[in-house]
Amino acid sequence: MNGLQTILDYAEQPLTSELLLHQLKAYNRPYDKIDELVKKEILIQIRRGLYLPGKNLLMRGPEAFLLANHLYGPSYVSRDSALFYWGLIPERVYETSSICLKKSRAFKTAAGNFSYIRLPLPYYSFGFNQVALTEKQTVLLASPEKALCDKIITTSGLLLRSNKQTIEYLTEDLRIEKEQLRNLDFKTMRGWIKQSPKRTSIQMLVKLIASL
């Protein structure tokens, strides 16, 4: 690989310019070498300063969730992406959705589409953890409870005002099974209400789950 063997050790991670320049420091013009690797499809440029292993590297690249964490942050994967990961909704999601602290953004990249919605502190800091996807890939991911709250809060025009409306939204619109709702930790969710956007809707959600 002409001096790129060390890069293979990082193939399951997003590759930053800093990392690549360090590994290519033996070249007189390391930036030109990076451009060459992109042209040869050994690397894929996702945005300025961020790369993935290309198809000609013949190595497994990072999962979309890990790329989402690196593409724009601070952020954690949530909403439909996390709901599907935890098995709450049946439809596979083709855009990776995240919650962030900076302004809302969307990215269309060679590795897929990524969206970020801003939510404020202290609510932002609740309910997400590090989750190991593979031996080398650990991501920041919303818990099932936080992903559901985030989904409700960030859905434009959605205001939950009754048990009937809430259960219809959860079981018909999102297609979450009642048994899955019963398994959610509503006591933890209750602790988020005071700092939550759409406080009344989250209050109604917690009340409904507690009654099941």
N, C-alpha and C positions, 0 to 999 in steps of 0.2 A: 504493500500500500504506500510505498515511497514516504516513509516516515509517519504514516497515519495510524499505525497499529494501536497506539495509546487511545486514540479517539474511539476505537471499537469498544473500549471499556465503558464508555459513556453513551453507548448507542440507545439505551432505553431512557435517556434523559434529553430534554431540550438542550441544544448545544449553543452556548453564547459565543459572541465574538471573542470575548476575553479568553475563554477556554480554548477556542480554536487557534487564536494567535499564540497562546502559550505552547500548544502542541506543535505548531508550525514555525517556531522561532528559529529553526535552522535555515529556513528559506530567507533569501535576501528581500523578497517582496511577499510577505505572508498574506496580505490582502488580495494580491493578484492570484495567489494559490487558492484562496477561498473562492474567488470568482470562477476559477477554473473547475473546482470541484462541483460548484453549482451547475455550470454548463454541462459537465459530464454526468449529472444527475446522481452523483455520489452524496451530495447534500441538497436539501431543499430549503430555500430561504422563506421563512414564514412572515417575518417582518424584519425591519432593520435591526441587526444585532442578534437575531434568533434563528436557529437552523434546526432541521431534523435530518436524520439519516435518509438519503435518497434511495430510490429503488435499486440502483446499481451497487449499493453498499451491501445488499443482501443480509441485512440485520433487522431484527425487530426494533421498531421505534417506540417512542413513548405513547402511552394511552392518551386519548383525547382529554380526559379529566386532568392529567398531569400537565399537558400542554396549556389547558385553560388557566391553571394556577400560575403559569409562568408568563403567559401572553399579556396579561393585564392584572395588576394587583395593587394593593392586597385584595384578594378575592377568594371565594370558596364556591365549589360547584353546588348547585341547588335546583329548586323548582322542578320542572319535568324530568331533567336529567337525573337528579337524585331520586325522585319518586320512582322512576323506572328502575334504577339501580337497586333500590330496596324492594322492588316487586310490588309496589302499591298500585301502579297503573300498568295496563297491559300493552299499550302501544310503545314500540321502540321510538326513541327520539333521535332526530337527525341533526339537531343543533345543540351544542353544549351550552347550557344556561348556567350562569353564575351570578352571585351577589357580590358587589364591590363597595368600596368606600369612596372612590373617586367618581367622576361623572359617568353616567351610563354610556356604554359604547357597544358597537357591534363590529365584528371582523369577519371577512370572507377570505379564507386562506386556502392554500393547496392541501391542507390537512383537514379542512372542514370549516363549518361556520360556528362562530362563538358569539354569544351575547352576554352582556353584563348590565345589571340594573343596580343603581345605587340605593342603599338603605343606610340610615344613620346609626351612629353610636348612641346609646349603648346596645340597642337592639341587634345591630350587626354582629356583635361579639358572642351572642348566645347560640348554642346548639350546633356547632360544627366541630369536627375532630379530624385527626389524621387517620386515614384508612389505607391499609396496604392493599394495593391492587395486584402487585407481583412482588417478588423478592427484592427487586430494585426500584419499585415505584410506589411511593406513598403520597397520597393526595389529601388536600383539605376538602372535606365533603360534609354537607349538611346531614344531620340526622333525619330520619323519616319525619319526625315531628316538626323540625325547623323547615324542611323542604316544603311541607304542606302549608305552614304559616306563610312562608315566603311566597308561595304560589298565590295564595289568597290576597296577600297585601299588594302584590305587583300586578294583579289582573285588573286592568282598567275597567271601571264601571261596576265592579263586583262589590256589593255591600250585603252582608248576611244579616238578616233581621228577624228570622224565625227558625224554629227547629225544622219545619217542613222545607223551607227554602234551602237550609244548610244540608240536610240529608239528601235532597235532590241534586244539589251541586256536587256533593262528594260521590254519590253512588251512580248518578246518571251522566253528569258532565265529565267527571274525572274517572268514573268506572272503578272506584275503590270498593272492595267488598267490606260489608259490615264487620266481619270477623277481623279483618285487618285494622279497621278503625278501633275496635275494642282493644287491640294490642298496643295502641299508642299510649305513651306516658303523658296523660292529660295533666297530671300534677306538675310536671316540669313545664309544660306549656303554659299553665296558669301563672307561673312565676314570671313569664315574659310579658304579660298583658299590659302592665303599667307603662312599660317603655316601648310598646309596640305601636307602629303606625296601624291605622284601621282598628283601633282598640276594640270597638264594638263588635266587629266581625270576628276577631280572634276570641273575644269573650263568648260569642255565640258558638263558635267552633268547639271550644273547650267544654261548654255546657252540654252540647250535643253528644260529644264523645263520652263524657262522664255519665250520661244517662243510658248508654247502650248496655 
